[in-house]
Amino acid sequence: MLHITGDGDLAAYNANKDKTGAFIHGNWGGAGNKYEYFLTGRMKVPSRIGLIYDSAMATGTSQGTGYNFVTNQKVGWANNPAVYRQHSNRANTAFADGHVSALGAEELGSLPLPMDAATVNSNFQWYK
């Protein structure tokens, strides 16, 4: 079981549960009370579910790369970390089965739970 806190974007998860498995359990009951648990034993394709990605923060006290944890979140806000392709235009991605792979833009977008990215700062290159 993996514990995640924050405002996860469940739209992609809900749309793909038949392919990925119903593995998220959580409480989205208000500020300060939000959490998610990823029940990895319920994942149908753990080798295709990214859990941790290279990331960057465009603004705030944690601005920069290598400091942020990113999971499948909506990143349309300037203060949220987003996937950052910092290794030869690829982002290292840790998957639920334990393997790590460097993924390019097309590969990140083809995952069962694709990252929903936005250009937050022109200095950073998001996957789309």
N, C-alpha and C positions, 0 to 999 in steps of 0.2 A: 504494500500500500504506500502510495506517495501522497504527502500532504501538500497542497498548494493553497496559498491565500491570495486574495485579490478579486478583481472583477473579470472573470473569464467570459469569453464570448461563446455562448452555448449554441448559437445558430448552426454552425458547421457541425458540431457534435450531434445535435438532434437530427439534422438532415442525413447523417451518415451512420447512425447507430446500428442499422442492419448490417453494414459492412465491418464496422470497427468493434462492435459489442457495446453493451450498456455498462460502461466502466466508471462513470463519474457519479459520485455521491456528494451532495453538498447542501449547504444552507446559504441561501442568498437573501437573508432576512433583513438587510439594512446595514448601514455604515457601521463598521467595526465588528459585525457579526457574520461576515461572509467568509466561507471557506469551501474548499473542494478537496475531496479525496479521490485519487485515481486508484481504483481496485485493479491492479495489473493482471490478476488472475482471470478477470472477465474480458480482457482484450482479445479479440479474434485475430488481429494481425499486429502483434507487438513489434515486429520488425519494420513496420511502416508507420508507427505512431511516434512522432518526435516529441520528446519531453523537454529537452534543454537545447537552446540554440545560441550560437554566437550572437551577441546583441550589442546595442548602443543606446544611449540615452541622449536625446537632443537638447534638453534643457534641465535646469534644476541643479541641486547640489551633487547629484550623481552623474552629471554630464560626462559623456565620453564612452569609451569601449571597455569591455572586459570586466565590468563591475556589476552587471545586471543579470538577473535571472529572467528568462522569457519562456513562457509556455504559450499554448494556443490562446492568445488574447487579441481583442480588437485593439489596434494601435493607432487609431485616428486622433489621439490626444497627444499634444506635444510633450507631456511629462511622463509618458509611458515608454518603456524600452521596446525596441522592435528588432527583428532579425537584421543583422548587419553582415554583409558578405565581405569580410575583411581579409580572407586568405585567397588571393588570386581570384577574386570575384566569386568566392564560394563561402558558405557558412557551415562551420562544423556543427553537426547535429547529433545529439545523443538520443538513441531510441529506447523504447520500453524494454526491448529484449537485451539491452546492454551494449550493443554495438554503436560505434560512432562513424559517421560518414560526412565528407565535405560535399555539400549540395549547392548546385547553381540555381538560378532563378526558376528555370523550367521544372527542375526536380522538386524544389520547395512547393511550387504551385500544384504539383501532381500528387502530393500526399493525400491520404484519405481525409485528413483534417488539415487542409492547406492553411498556411499562415495568411491572415488578412492584414496586408500591410498598406501603409500610406507614406508618402513623402513628407516627413516632418521637418527636415532641415536639409537644405541643399548640400551641406557638407557631408552628409551621410547618404549612402546608396542602398536603399531598401531593395527587396528582391523583385519588386515589380517596377 
